[in-house]
Amino acid sequence: MPARTPEELLQRIAETFSAHDVEGAVALYEPNATLVHQPGQVATETEAIREALGGLLGMRPTAVFIVIGPVGGCETSMIRSHTFHEQL
């Protein structure tokens, strides 16, 4: 089931990242999406996004996102902060 709000999407991203679920995280992206996972490192389309997320989730992070406006019916929201804590 697709996310219906930006907040729902970020919650699903946090859940899949924290569960280290590469396929679940990849499924949240459109097939022709682009992911900028680090400055200057761009992954475009499913296979490249899978590879990028595989590297990130291989570090076994716990993800936390804090959303700030605009929200509530608006198509875009801003992420004030995101934290990935590597699990040892």
Distance bins in CASP14 RR format, pairs under 12 A and 6 or more apart:
PFRMAT RR
TARGET T0000
AUTHOR 0000-0000-0000
RMODE 2
METHOD distances of the structure
MODEL  1
1 8 0 0 0 0 1 0 0 0 0 0 0
1 9 0 0 0 0 0 1 0 0 0 0 0
1 12 0 0 0 0 1 0 0 0 0 0 0
1 27 0 0 0 0 0 1 0 0 0 0 0
1 28 0 0 0 0 0 1 0 0 0 0 0
2 8 0 0 0 0 1 0 0 0 0 0 0
2 9 0 0 0 0 1 0 0 0 0 0 0
2 12 0 0 0 0 1 0 0 0 0 0 0
2 27 0 0 0 0 1 0 0 0 0 0 0
2 28 0 0 0 0 1 0 0 0 0 0 0
2 29 0 0 0 0 0 1 0 0 0 0 0
2 30 0 0 0 0 0 1 0 0 0 0 0
3 9 1 1 0 0 0 0 0 0 0 0 0
3 10 0 0 0 0 1 0 0 0 0 0 0
3 11 1 0 0 1 0 0 0 0 0 0 0
3 12 1 0 1 0 0 0 0 0 0 0 0
3 13 0 0 0 0 1 0 0 0 0 0 0
3 14 0 0 0 0 0 1 0 0 0 0 0
3 15 0 0 0 0 0 1 0 0 0 0 0
3 16 0 0 0 0 0 1 0 0 0 0 0
3 27 0 0 0 0 0 1 0 0 0 0 0
3 28 1 0 0 1 0 0 0 0 0 0 0
3 29 0 0 0 0 0 1 0 0 0 0 0
3 77 0 0 0 0 0 1 0 0 0 0 0
4 11 0 0 0 0 0 1 0 0 0 0 0
4 12 0 0 0 0 0 1 0 0 0 0 0
4 72 0 0 0 0 0 1 0 0 0 0 0
4 73 0 0 0 0 0 1 0 0 0 0 0
4 75 0 0 0 0 0 1 0 0 0 0 0
5 11 0 0 0 0 1 0 0 0 0 0 0
5 12 0 0 0 0 0 1 0 0 0 0 0
5 67 0 0 0 0 1 0 0 0 0 0 0
5 69 0 0 0 0 0 1 0 0 0 0 0
5 70 0 0 0 0 0 1 0 0 0 0 0
5 71 1 0 0 1 0 0 0 0 0 0 0
5 72 1 0 0 1 0 0 0 0 0 0 0
5 73 1 0 0 1 0 0 0 0 0 0 0
5 74 0 0 0 0 1 0 0 0 0 0 0
5 75 0 0 0 0 1 0 0 0 0 0 0
5 76 0 0 0 0 0 1 0 0 0 0 0
5 77 0 0 0 0 1 0 0 0 0 0 0
6 12 0 0 0 0 0 1 0 0 0 0 0
6 13 0 0 0 0 0 1 0 0 0 0 0
6 65 0 0 0 0 0 1 0 0 0 0 0
6 67 1 0 0 1 0 0 0 0 0 0 0
6 68 0 0 0 0 0 1 0 0 0 0 0
6 69 0 0 0 0 1 0 0 0 0 0 0
6 70 0 0 0 0 1 0 0 0 0 0 0
6 71 1 0 0 1 0 0 0 0 0 0 0
6 72 0 0 0 0 1 0 0 0 0 0 0
6 73 0 0 0 0 1 0 0 0 0 0 0
6 74 1 0 0 1 0 0 0 0 0 0 0
6 75 1 0 0 1 0 0 0 0 0 0 0
6 76 1 0 0 1 0 0 0 0 0 0 0
6 77 1 1 0 0 0 0 0 0 0 0 0
6 78 0 0 0 0 1 0 0 0 0 0 0
6 79 0 0 0 0 1 0 0 0 0 0 0
7 13 0 0 0 0 0 1 0 0 0 0 0
7 14 0 0 0 0 0 1 0 0 0 0 0
7 65 0 0 0 0 1 0 0 0 0 0 0
7 66 0 0 0 0 0 1 0 0 0 0 0
7 67 1 0 1 0 0 0 0 0 0 0 0
7 68 0 0 0 0 0 1 0 0 0 0 0
7 69 0 0 0 0 1 0 0 0 0 0 0
7 70 0 0 0 0 0 1 0 0 0 0 0
7 71 1 0 0 1 0 0 0 0 0 0 0
7 72 0 0 0 0 1 0 0 0 0 0 0
7 73 0 0 0 0 0 1 0 0 0 0 0
7 74 0 0 0 0 0 1 0 0 0 0 0
7 76 0 0 0 0 0 1 0 0 0 0 0
7 77 1 0 0 1 0 0 0 0 0 0 0
7 78 0 0 0 0 0 1 0 0 0 0 0
7 79 0 0 0 0 0 1 0 0 0 0 0
8 14 0 0 0 0 0 1 0 0 0 0 0
8 15 0 0 0 0 0 1 0 0 0 0 0
8 28 0 0 0 0 0 1 0 0 0 0 0
8 65 0 0 0 0 0 1 0 0 0 0 0
8 67 0 0 0 0 0 1 0 0 0 0 0
8 71 0 0 0 0 0 1 0 0 0 0 0
8 72 0 0 0 0 0 1 0 0 0 0 0
8 77 0 0 0 0 0 1 0 0 0 0 0
9 15 0 0 0 0 0 1 0 0 0 0 0
9 16 0 0 0 0 0 1 0 0 0 0 0
9 25 0 0 0 0 0 1 0 0 0 0 0
9 27 0 0 0 0 0 1 0 0 0 0 0
9 28 1 0 0 1 0 0 0 0 0 0 0
9 29 0 0 0 0 0 1 0 0 0 0 0
9 30 0 0 0 0 0 1 0 0 0 0 0
9 65 0 0 0 0 1 0 0 0 0 0 0
9 67 0 0 0 0 1 0 0 0 0 0 0
9 71 0 0 0 0 0 1 0 0 0 0 0
9 75 0 0 0 0 0 1 0 0 0 0 0
9 76 0 0 0 0 0 1 0 0 0 0 0
9 77 0 0 0 0 1 0 0 0 0 0 0
9 79 0 0 0 0 0 1 0 0 0 0 0
10 16 0 0 0 0 0 1 0 0 0 0 0
10 17 0 0 0 0 0 1 0 0 0 0 0
10 28 0 0 0 0 1 0 0 0 0 0 0
10 63 0 0 0 0 1 0 0 0 0 0 0
10 64 0 0 0 0 1 0 0 0 0 0 0
10 65 1 0 1 0 0 0 0 0 0 0 0
10 66 0 0 0 0 1 0 0 0 0 0 0
10 67 1 0 1 0 0 0 0 0 0 0 0
10 68 0 0 0 0 0 1 0 0 0 0 0
10 69 0 0 0 0 0 1 0 0 0 0 0
10 71 0 0 0 0 0 1 0 0 0 0 0
10 77 1 0 0 1 0 0 0 0 0 0 0
10 78 0 0 0 0 0 1 0 0 0 0 0
10 79 1 0 0 1 0 0 0 0 0 0 0
10 80 0 0 0 0 0 1 0 0 0 0 0
10 81 0 0 0 0 0 1 0 0 0 0 0
10 82 0 0 0 0 1 0 0 0 0 0 0
11 17 0 0 0 0 0 1 0 0 0 0 0
11 18 0 0 0 0 0 1 0 0 0 0 0
11 28 0 0 0 0 0 1 0 0 0 0 0
11 63 0 0 0 0 0 1 0 0 0 0 0
11 64 0 0 0 0 0 1 0 0 0 0 0
11 65 1 0 0 1 0 0 0 0 0 0 0
11 66 0 0 0 0 0 1 0 0 0 0 0
11 67 0 0 0 0 1 0 0 0 0 0 0
11 77 0 0 0 0 0 1 0 0 0 0 0
12 18 0 0 0 0 0 1 0 0 0 0 0
12 19 0 0 0 0 0 1 0 0 0 0 0
12 21 0 0 0 0 0 1 0 0 0 0 0
12 24 0 0 0 0 1 0 0 0 0 0 0
12 25 0 0 0 0 1 0 0 0 0 0 0
12 26 0 0 0 0 0 1 0 0 0 0 0
12 27 0 0 0 0 1 0 0 0 0 0 0
12 28 1 0 1 0 0 0 0 0 0 0 0
12 29 0 0 0 0 0 1 0 0 0 0 0
12 63 0 0 0 0 0 1 0 0 0 0 0
12 65 0 0 0 0 0 1 0 0 0 0 0
13 19 0 0 0 0 0 1 0 0 0 0 0
13 21 0 0 0 0 0 1 0 0 0 0 0
13 24 0 0 0 0 1 0 0 0 0 0 0
13 25 1 0 0 1 0 0 0 0 0 0 0
13 26 0 0 0 0 0 1 0 0 0 0 0
13 27 0 0 0 0 0 1 0 0 0 0 0
13 28 1 0 0 1 0 0 0 0 0 0 0
13 29 0 0 0 0 1 0 0 0 0 0 0
13 35 0 0 0 0 0 1 0 0 0 0 0
13 53 0 0 0 0 0 1 0 0 0 0 0
13 56 0 0 0 0 0 1 0 0 0 0 0
13 57 0 0 0 0 0 1 0 0 0 0 0
13 61 0 0 0 0 0 1 0 0 0 0 0
13 63 1 0 0 1 0 0 0 0 0 0 0
13 64 0 0 0 0 0 1 0 0 0 0 0
13 65 1 0 0 1 0 0 0 0 0 0 0
13 67 0 0 0 0 0 1 0 0 0 0 0
13 79 0 0 0 0 1 0 0 0 0 0 0
13 82 0 0 0 0 1 0 0 0 0 0 0
13 84 0 0 0 0 0 1 0 0 0 0 0
14 21 0 0 0 0 0 1 0 0 0 0 0
14 25 0 0 0 0 0 1 0 0 0 0 0
14 28 0 0 0 0 0 1 0 0 0 0 0
14 61 0 0 0 0 1 0 0 0 0 0 0
14 62 0 0 0 0 1 0 0 0 0 0 0
14 63 1 0 1 0 0 0 0 0 0 0 0
14 64 1 0 0 1 0 0 0 0 0 0 0
14 65 1 0 1 0 0 0 0 0 0 0 0
14 66 0 0 0 0 0 1 0 0 0 0 0
14 67 0 0 0 0 0 1 0 0 0 0 0
14 79 0 0 0 0 0 1 0 0 0 0 0
14 82 0 0 0 0 1 0 0 0 0 0 0
14 83 0 0 0 0 1 0 0 0 0 0 0
14 84 0 0 0 0 1 0 0 0 0 0 0
14 85 0 0 0 0 0 1 0 0 0 0 0
15 21 1 0 0 1 0 0 0 0 0 0 0
15 24 0 0 0 0 1 0 0 0 0 0 0
15 25 0 0 0 0 1 0 0 0 0 0 0
15 27 0 0 0 0 0 1 0 0 0 0 0
15 28 0 0 0 0 1 0 0 0 0 0 0
15 62 0 0 0 0 0 1 0 0 0 0 0
15 63 0 0 0 0 1 0 0 0 0 0 0
15 64 0 0 0 0 0 1 0 0 0 0 0
15 65 0 0 0 0 0 1 0 0 0 0 0
16 22 0 0 0 0 1 0 0 0 0 0 0
16 23 0 0 0 0 1 0 0 0 0 0 0
16 24 1 0 1 0 0 0 0 0 0 0 0
16 25 1 0 1 0 0 0 0 0 0 0 0
16 26 0 0 0 0 1 0 0 0 0 0 0
16 27 0 0 0 0 1 0 0 0 0 0 0
16 28 1 0 0 1 0 0 0 0 0 0 0
16 29 0 0 0 0 0 1 0 0 0 0 0
16 53 0 0 0 0 1 0 0 0 0 0 0
16 54 0 0 0 0 0 1 0 0 0 0 0
16 56 0 0 0 0 0 1 0 0 0 0 0
16 57 0 0 0 0 1 0 0 0 0 0 0
16 61 0 0 0 0 0 1 0 0 0 0 0
16 62 0 0 0 0 0 1 0 0 0 0 0
16 63 0 0 0 0 1 0 0 0 0 0 0
17 24 0 0 0 0 1 0 0 0 0 0 0
17 25 1 0 0 1 0 0 0 0 0 0 0
17 26 0 0 0 0 0 1 0 0 0 0 0
17 28 0 0 0 0 0 1 0 0 0 0 0
17 37 0 0 0 0 0 1 0 0 0 0 0
17 53 0 0 0 0 1 0 0 0 0 0 0
17 54 0 0 0 0 0 1 0 0 0 0 0
17 55 0 0 0 0 0 1 0 0 0 0 0
17 56 1 0 0 1 0 0 0 0 0 0 0
17 57 1 0 0 1 0 0 0 0 0 0 0
17 58 0 0 0 0 0 1 0 0 0 0 0
17 59 0 0 0 0 0 1 0 0 0 0 0
17 60 0 0 0 0 1 0 0 0 0 0 0
17 61 1 0 1 0 0 0 0 0 0 0 0
17 62 1 0 0 1 0 0 0 0 0 0 0
17 63 1 1 0 0 0 0 0 0 0 0 0
17 64 0 0 0 0 1 0 0 0 0 0 0
17 65 0 0 0 0 1 0 0 0 0 0 0
17 82 0 0 0 0 1 0 0 0 0 0 0
17 83 0 0 0 0 0 1 0 0 0 0 0
17 84 1 0 0 1 0 0 0 0 0 0 0
17 85 0 0 0 0 0 1 0 0 0 0 0
17 86 0 0 0 0 0 1 0 0 0 0 0
17 87 0 0 0 0 0 1 0 0 0 0 0
18 24 0 0 0 0 0 1 0 0 0 0 0
18 25 0 0 0 0 0 1 0 0 0 0 0
18 57 0 0 0 0 1 0 0 0 0 0 0
18 59 0 0 0 0 0 1 0 0 0 0 0
18 60 0 0 0 0 1 0 0 0 0 0 0
18 61 1 0 0 1 0 0 0 0 0 0 0
18 62 1 0 1 0 0 0 0 0 0 0 0
18 63 1 0 1 0 0 0 0 0 0 0 0
18 64 0 0 0 0 1 0 0 0 0 0 0
18 65 0 0 0 0 0 1 0 0 0 0 0
18 83 0 0 0 0 0 1 0 0 0 0 0
18 84 0 0 0 0 1 0 0 0 0 0 0
18 85 0 0 0 0 1 0 0 0 0 0 0
18 86 0 0 0 0 0 1 0 0 0 0 0
18 87 0 0 0 0 1 0 0 0 0 0 0
19 25 0 0 0 0 1 0 0 0 0 0 0
19 57 0 0 0 0 1 0 0 0 0 0 0
19 58 0 0 0 0 0 1 0 0 0 0 0
19 60 0 0 0 0 1 0 0 0 0 0 0
19 61 0 0 0 0 0 1 0 0 0 0 0
19 62 0 0 0 0 1 0 0 0 0 0 0
19 63 0 0 0 0 1 0 0 0 0 0 0
19 87 0 0 0 0 0 1 0 0 0 0 0
20 53 0 0 0 0 1 0 0 0 0 0 0
20 54 0 0 0 0 1 0 0 0 0 0 0
20 55 0 0 0 0 0 1 0 0 0 0 0
20 56 0 0 0 0 1 0 0 0 0 0 0
20 57 1 0 1 0 0 0 0 0 0 0 0
20 58 1 0 0 1 0 0 0 0 0 0 0
20 59 0 0 0 0 1 0 0 0 0 0 0
20 60 1 0 1 0 0 0 0 0 0 0 0
20 61 1 0 0 1 0 0 0 0 0 0 0
20 62 0 0 0 0 1 0 0 0 0 0 0
20 63 0 0 0 0 0 1 0 0 0 0 0
20 84 0 0 0 0 0 1 0 0 0 0 0
20 86 0 0 0 0 0 1 0 0 0 0 0
20 87 0 0 0 0 1 0 0 0 0 0 0
21 27 0 0 0 0 1 0 0 0 0 0 0
21 28 0 0 0 0 0 1 0 0 0 0 0
21 50 0 0 0 0 0 1 0 0 0 0 0
21 53 0 0 0 0 1 0 0 0 0 0 0
21 54 0 0 0 0 0 1 0 0 0 0 0
21 56 0 0 0 0 0 1 0 0 0 0 0
21 57 1 0 0 1 0 0 0 0 0 0 0
21 58 0 0 0 0 0 1 0 0 0 0 0
21 60 0 0 0 0 0 1 0 0 0 0 0
21 61 0 0 0 0 0 1 0 0 0 0 0
21 63 0 0 0 0 0 1 0 0 0 0 0
22 28 0 0 0 0 0 1 0 0 0 0 0
22 29 0 0 0 0 0 1 0 0 0 0 0
22 46 0 0 0 0 0 1 0 0 0 0 0
22 47 0 0 0 0 0 1 0 0 0 0 0
22 49 0 0 0 0 1 0 0 0 0 0 0
22 50 1 0 0 1 0 0 0 0 0 0 0
22 51 0 0 0 0 1 0 0 0 0 0 0
22 52 0 0 0 0 1 0 0 0 0 0 0
22 53 1 0 1 0 0 0 0 0 0 0 0
22 54 1 0 1 0 0 0 0 0 0 0 0
22 55 0 0 0 0 1 0 0 0 0 0 0
22 56 0 0 0 0 1 0 0 0 0 0 0
22 57 1 0 1 0 0 0 0 0 0 0 0
22 58 0 0 0 0 1 0 0 0 0 0 0
22 59 0 0 0 0 0 1 0 0 0 0 0
22 60 0 0 0 0 0 1 0 0 0 0 0
23 29 0 0 0 0 0 1 0 0 0 0 0
23 46 0 0 0 0 0 1 0 0 0 0 0
23 49 0 0 0 0 0 1 0 0 0 0 0
23 50 1 0 0 1 0 0 0 0 0 0 0
23 53 0 0 0 0 1 0 0 0 0 0 0
23 54 0 0 0 0 1 0 0 0 0 0 0
23 57 0 0 0 0 0 1 0 0 0 0 0
24 46 0 0 0 0 0 1 0 0 0 0 0
24 49 0 0 0 0 0 1 0 0 0 0 0
24 50 0 0 0 0 0 1 0 0 0 0 0
24 53 0 0 0 0 1 0 0 0 0 0 0
24 54 0 0 0 0 0 1 0 0 0 0 0
24 57 0 0 0 0 1 0 0 0 0 0 0
25 33 0 0 0 0 0 1 0 0 0 0 0
25 35 0 0 0 0 1 0 0 0 0 0 0
25 37 0 0 0 0 0 1 0 0 0 0 0
25 46 0 0 0 0 0 1 0 0 0 0 0
25 49 0 0 0 0 1 0 0 0 0 0 0
25 50 0 0 0 0 1 0 0 0 0 0 0
25 52 0 0 0 0 0 1 0 0 0 0 0
25 53 1 0 1 0 0 0 0 0 0 0 0
25 54 0 0 0 0 1 0 0 0 0 0 0
25 55 0 0 0 0 0 1 0 0 0 0 0
25 56 0 0 0 0 1 0 0 0 0 0 0
25 57 1 0 0 1 0 0 0 0 0 0 0
25 58 0 0 0 0 0 1 0 0 0 0 0
25 61 0 0 0 0 0 1 0 0 0 0 0
25 63 0 0 0 0 1 0 0 0 0 0 0
26 33 0 0 0 0 1 0 0 0 0 0 0
26 35 0 0 0 0 1 0 0 0 0 0 0
26 43 0 0 0 0 0 1 0 0 0 0 0
26 45 0 0 0 0 0 1 0 0 0 0 0
26 46 1 0 0 1 0 0 0 0 0 0 0
26 47 0 0 0 0 1 0 0 0 0 0 0
26 48 0 0 0 0 0 1 0 0 0 0 0
26 49 1 0 1 0 0 0 0 0 0 0 0
26 50 1 0 1 0 0 0 0 0 0 0 0
26 51 0 0 0 0 1 0 0 0 0 0 0
26 52 0 0 0 0 1 0 0 0 0 0 0
26 53 1 0 0 1 0 0 0 0 0 0 0
26 54 0 0 0 0 1 0 0 0 0 0 0
26 56 0 0 0 0 0 1 0 0 0 0 0
26 57 0 0 0 0 1 0 0 0 0 0 0
27 33 0 0 0 0 0 1 0 0 0 0 0
27 46 0 0 0 0 1 0 0 0 0 0 0
27 49 0 0 0 0 0 1 0 0 0 0 0
27 50 0 0 0 0 0 1 0 0 0 0 0
27 53 0 0 0 0 0 1 0 0 0 0 0
28 35 0 0 0 0 0 1 0 0 0 0 0
28 46 0 0 0 0 0 1 0 0 0 0 0
28 49 0 0 0 0 1 0 0 0 0 0 0
28 50 0 0 0 0 0 1 0 0 0 0 0
28 53 0 0 0 0 1 0 0 0 0 0 0
29 35 1 0 0 1 0 0 0 0 0 0 0
29 37 0 0 0 0 0 1 0 0 0 0 0
29 43 0 0 0 0 1 0 0 0 0 0 0
29 44 0 0 0 0 0 1 0 0 0 0 0
29 45 0 0 0 0 1 0 0 0 0 0 0
29 46 1 0 0 1 0 0 0 0 0 0 0
29 47 0 0 0 0 0 1 0 0 0 0 0
29 48 0 0 0 0 0 1 0 0 0 0 0
29 49 1 0 1 0 0 0 0 0 0 0 0
29 50 0 0 0 0 1 0 0 0 0 0 0
29 52 0 0 0 0 0 1 0 0 0 0 0
29 53 0 0 0 0 1 0 0 0 0 0 0
30 44 0 0 0 0 0 1 0 0 0 0 0
30 45 0 0 0 0 1 0 0 0 0 0 0
30 46 0 0 0 0 1 0 0 0 0 0 0
30 49 0 0 0 0 1 0 0 0 0 0 0
31 44 0 0 0 0 0 1 0 0 0 0 0
31 45 1 0 0 1 0 0 0 0 0 0 0
31 46 1 0 1 0 0 0 0 0 0 0 0
31 47 0 0 0 0 1 0 0 0 0 0 0
31 48 0 0 0 0 0 1 0 0 0 0 0
31 49 0 0 0 0 1 0 0 0 0 0 0
31 50 0 0 0 0 0 1 0 0 0 0 0
32 43 0 0 0 0 0 1 0 0 0 0 0
32 44 1 0 0 1 0 0 0 0 0 0 0
32 45 1 0 1 0 0 0 0 0 0 0 0
32 46 0 0 0 0 1 0 0 0 0 0 0
32 47 0 0 0 0 0 1 0 0 0 0 0
32 48 0 0 0 0 0 1 0 0 0 0 0
32 49 0 0 0 0 0 1 0 0 0 0 0
33 42 0 0 0 0 0 1 0 0 0 0 0
33 43 0 0 0 0 1 0 0 0 0 0 0
33 44 1 0 0 1 0 0 0 0 0 0 0
33 45 1 0 0 1 0 0 0 0 0 0 0
33 46 1 0 0 1 0 0 0 0 0 0 0
33 47 0 0 0 0 0 1 0 0 0 0 0
33 48 0 0 0 0 1 0 0 0 0 0 0
33 49 1 0 0 1 0 0 0 0 0 0 0
33 50 0 0 0 0 0 1 0 0 0 0 0
33 52 0 0 0 0 0 1 0 0 0 0 0
33 53 0 0 0 0 0 1 0 0 0 0 0
34 40 0 0 0 0 0 1 0 0 0 0 0
34 41 0 0 0 0 0 1 0 0 0 0 0
34 42 1 0 0 1 0 0 0 0 0 0 0
34 43 1 0 0 1 0 0 0 0 0 0 0
34 44 1 0 1 0 0 0 0 0 0 0 0
34 45 0 0 0 0 1 0 0 0 0 0 0
34 46 0 0 0 0 0 1 0 0 0 0 0
34 48 0 0 0 0 1 0 0 0 0 0 0
34 49 0 0 0 0 1 0 0 0 0 0 0
34 52 0 0 0 0 0 1 0 0 0 0 0
35 41 0 0 0 0 1 0 0 0 0 0 0
35 42 1 0 0 1 0 0 0 0 0 0 0
35 43 1 0 1 0 0 0 0 0 0 0 0
35 44 1 0 0 1 0 0 0 0 0 0 0
35 45 0 0 0 0 1 0 0 0 0 0 0
35 46 0 0 0 0 0 1 0 0 0 0 0
35 47 0 0 0 0 0 1 0 0 0 0 0
35 48 1 0 0 1 0 0 0 0 0 0 0
35 49 1 0 1 0 0 0 0 0 0 0 0
35 50 0 0 0 0 0 1 0 0 0 0 0
35 51 0 0 0 0 0 1 0 0 0 0 0
35 52 1 0 1 0 0 0 0 0 0 0 0
35 53 1 0 0 1 0 0 0 0 0 0 0
35 54 0 0 0 0 0 1 0 0 0 0 0
35 55 0 0 0 0 0 1 0 0 0 0 0
35 56 0 0 0 0 1 0 0 0 0 0 0
36 42 1 0 1 0 0 0 0 0 0 0 0
36 43 1 0 0 1 0 0 0 0 0 0 0
36 44 0 0 0 0 1 0 0 0 0 0 0
36 48 0 0 0 0 0 1 0 0 0 0 0
36 49 0 0 0 0 0 1 0 0 0 0 0
36 52 0 0 0 0 1 0 0 0 0 0 0
37 43 1 0 0 1 0 0 0 0 0 0 0
37 44 0 0 0 0 0 1 0 0 0 0 0
37 48 0 0 0 0 1 0 0 0 0 0 0
37 49 0 0 0 0 1 0 0 0 0 0 0
37 50 0 0 0 0 0 1 0 0 0 0 0
37 51 0 0 0 0 1 0 0 0 0 0 0
37 52 1 0 1 0 0 0 0 0 0 0 0
37 53 1 0 0 1 0 0 0 0 0 0 0
37 54 0 0 0 0 1 0 0 0 0 0 0
37 55 0 0 0 0 1 0 0 0 0 0 0
37 56 1 0 0 1 0 0 0 0 0 0 0
37 57 0 0 0 0 0 1 0 0 0 0 0
37 59 0 0 0 0 0 1 0 0 0 0 0
37 82 0 0 0 0 0 1 0 0 0 0 0
37 84 0 0 0 0 0 1 0 0 0 0 0
38 52 0 0 0 0 1 0 0 0 0 0 0
38 55 0 0 0 0 0 1 0 0 0 0 0
38 56 0 0 0 0 1 0 0 0 0 0 0
38 84 0 0 0 0 0 1 0 0 0 0 0
40 52 0 0 0 0 0 1 0 0 0 0 0
41 48 0 0 0 0 0 1 0 0 0 0 0
41 49 0 0 0 0 0 1 0 0 0 0 0
41 51 0 0 0 0 0 1 0 0 0 0 0
41 52 1 0 0 1 0 0 0 0 0 0 0
41 55 0 0 0 0 0 1 0 0 0 0 0
41 56 0 0 0 0 0 1 0 0 0 0 0
42 48 0 0 0 0 1 0 0 0 0 0 0
42 49 0 0 0 0 0 1 0 0 0 0 0
42 52 0 0 0 0 1 0 0 0 0 0 0
43 49 1 0 1 0 0 0 0 0 0 0 0
43 50 0 0 0 0 1 0 0 0 0 0 0
43 51 1 0 0 1 0 0 0 0 0 0 0
43 52 1 0 1 0 0 0 0 0 0 0 0
43 53 0 0 0 0 1 0 0 0 0 0 0
43 54 0 0 0 0 0 1 0 0 0 0 0
43 55 0 0 0 0 0 1 0 0 0 0 0
43 56 0 0 0 0 0 1 0 0 0 0 0
44 50 0 0 0 0 0 1 0 0 0 0 0
44 51 0 0 0 0 0 1 0 0 0 0 0
44 52 0 0 0 0 1 0 0 0 0 0 0
45 51 0 0 0 0 0 1 0 0 0 0 0
45 52 0 0 0 0 0 1 0 0 0 0 0
46 52 0 0 0 0 0 1 0 0 0 0 0
46 53 0 0 0 0 0 1 0 0 0 0 0
47 53 0 0 0 0 0 1 0 0 0 0 0
47 54 0 0 0 0 0 1 0 0 0 0 0
48 54 0 0 0 0 0 1 0 0 0 0 0
48 55 0 0 0 0 0 1 0 0 0 0 0
49 55 0 0 0 0 0 1 0 0 0 0 0
49 56 0 0 0 0 0 1 0 0 0 0 0
49 57 0 0 0 0 0 1 0 0 0 0 0
50 56 0 0 0 0 0 1 0 0 0 0 0
50 57 0 0 0 0 0 1 0 0 0 0 0
51 57 0 0 0 0 0 1 0 0 0 0 0
51 58 0 0 0 0 0 1 0 0 0 0 0
52 58 0 0 0 0 0 1 0 0 0 0 0
53 59 0 0 0 0 0 1 0 0 0 0 0
53 61 0 0 0 0 0 1 0 0 0 0 0
53 63 0 0 0 0 0 1 0 0 0 0 0
53 84 0 0 0 0 0 1 0 0 0 0 0
54 60 0 0 0 0 0 1 0 0 0 0 0
54 61 0 0 0 0 0 1 0 0 0 0 0
55 61 0 0 0 0 0 1 0 0 0 0 0
55 84 0 0 0 0 0 1 0 0 0 0 0
55 86 0 0 0 0 0 1 0 0 0 0 0
56 63 0 0 0 0 1 0 0 0 0 0 0
56 82 0 0 0 0 0 1 0 0 0 0 0
56 84 1 0 0 1 0 0 0 0 0 0 0
56 86 0 0 0 0 0 1 0 0 0 0 0
57 63 0 0 0 0 1 0 0 0 0 0 0
57 84 0 0 0 0 1 0 0 0 0 0 0
57 86 0 0 0 0 0 1 0 0 0 0 0
57 87 0 0 0 0 0 1 0 0 0 0 0
58 84 0 0 0 0 0 1 0 0 0 0 0
58 86 0 0 0 0 1 0 0 0 0 0 0
58 87 0 0 0 0 1 0 0 0 0 0 0
59 84 1 0 0 1 0 0 0 0 0 0 0
59 85 0 0 0 0 1 0 0 0 0 0 0
59 86 1 0 1 0 0 0 0 0 0 0 0
59 87 0 0 0 0 1 0 0 0 0 0 0
59 88 0 0 0 0 1 0 0 0 0 0 0
60 84 0 0 0 0 1 0 0 0 0 0 0
60 85 0 0 0 0 1 0 0 0 0 0 0
60 86 1 0 0 1 0 0 0 0 0 0 0
60 87 1 0 1 0 0 0 0 0 0 0 0
60 88 0 0 0 0 1 0 0 0 0 0 0
61 82 0 0 0 0 0 1 0 0 0 0 0
61 83 0 0 0 0 1 0 0 0 0 0 0
61 84 1 1 0 0 0 0 0 0 0 0 0
61 85 1 0 0 1 0 0 0 0 0 0 0
61 86 1 0 1 0 0 0 0 0 0 0 0
61 87 1 0 0 1 0 0 0 0 0 0 0
61 88 0 0 0 0 0 1 0 0 0 0 0
62 82 0 0 0 0 0 1 0 0 0 0 0
62 83 0 0 0 0 1 0 0 0 0 0 0
62 84 1 0 0 1 0 0 0 0 0 0 0
62 85 1 0 1 0 0 0 0 0 0 0 0
62 86 0 0 0 0 1 0 0 0 0 0 0
62 87 1 0 0 1 0 0 0 0 0 0 0
62 88 0 0 0 0 0 1 0 0 0 0 0
63 79 0 0 0 0 0 1 0 0 0 0 0
63 81 0 0 0 0 0 1 0 0 0 0 0
63 82 1 0 0 1 0 0 0 0 0 0 0
63 83 1 0 0 1 0 0 0 0 0 0 0
63 84 1 0 1 0 0 0 0 0 0 0 0
63 85 0 0 0 0 1 0 0 0 0 0 0
63 86 0 0 0 0 0 1 0 0 0 0 0
63 87 0 0 0 0 0 1 0 0 0 0 0
64 79 0 0 0 0 0 1 0 0 0 0 0
64 80 0 0 0 0 0 1 0 0 0 0 0
64 81 1 0 0 1 0 0 0 0 0 0 0
64 82 1 0 0 1 0 0 0 0 0 0 0
64 83 1 0 1 0 0 0 0 0 0 0 0
64 84 0 0 0 0 1 0 0 0 0 0 0
64 85 1 0 0 1 0 0 0 0 0 0 0
65 77 0 0 0 0 1 0 0 0 0 0 0
65 78 0 0 0 0 0 1 0 0 0 0 0
65 79 1 0 1 0 0 0 0 0 0 0 0
65 80 0 0 0 0 1 0 0 0 0 0 0
65 81 1 0 0 1 0 0 0 0 0 0 0
65 82 1 0 1 0 0 0 0 0 0 0 0
65 83 0 0 0 0 1 0 0 0 0 0 0
65 84 0 0 0 0 0 1 0 0 0 0 0
66 77 0 0 0 0 0 1 0 0 0 0 0
66 78 0 0 0 0 1 0 0 0 0 0 0
66 79 1 0 0 1 0 0 0 0 0 0 0
66 80 1 0 1 0 0 0 0 0 0 0 0
66 81 1 0 1 0 0 0 0 0 0 0 0
66 82 1 0 0 1 0 0 0 0 0 0 0
66 83 0 0 0 0 1 0 0 0 0 0 0
67 74 0 0 0 0 0 1 0 0 0 0 0
67 76 0 0 0 0 0 1 0 0 0 0 0
67 77 1 0 1 0 0 0 0 0 0 0 0
67 78 1 0 0 1 0 0 0 0 0 0 0
67 79 1 0 0 1 0 0 0 0 0 0 0
67 80 1 0 0 1 0 0 0 0 0 0 0
67 81 0 0 0 0 1 0 0 0 0 0 0
67 82 0 0 0 0 1 0 0 0 0 0 0
68 74 0 0 0 0 0 1 0 0 0 0 0
68 76 0 0 0 0 0 1 0 0 0 0 0
68 77 1 0 0 1 0 0 0 0 0 0 0
68 78 1 0 1 0 0 0 0 0 0 0 0
68 79 1 0 0 1 0 0 0 0 0 0 0
68 80 1 0 1 0 0 0 0 0 0 0 0
68 81 0 0 0 0 1 0 0 0 0 0 0
68 82 0 0 0 0 0 1 0 0 0 0 0
69 75 0 0 0 0 0 1 0 0 0 0 0
69 76 0 0 0 0 1 0 0 0 0 0 0
69 77 1 0 1 0 0 0 0 0 0 0 0
69 78 1 0 1 0 0 0 0 0 0 0 0
69 79 0 0 0 0 1 0 0 0 0 0 0
69 80 0 0 0 0 1 0 0 0 0 0 0
70 76 1 0 0 1 0 0 0 0 0 0 0
70 77 1 0 0 1 0 0 0 0 0 0 0
70 78 1 0 0 1 0 0 0 0 0 0 0
71 77 1 0 1 0 0 0 0 0 0 0 0
71 78 0 0 0 0 1 0 0 0 0 0 0
71 79 0 0 0 0 0 1 0 0 0 0 0
71 80 0 0 0 0 0 1 0 0 0 0 0
END
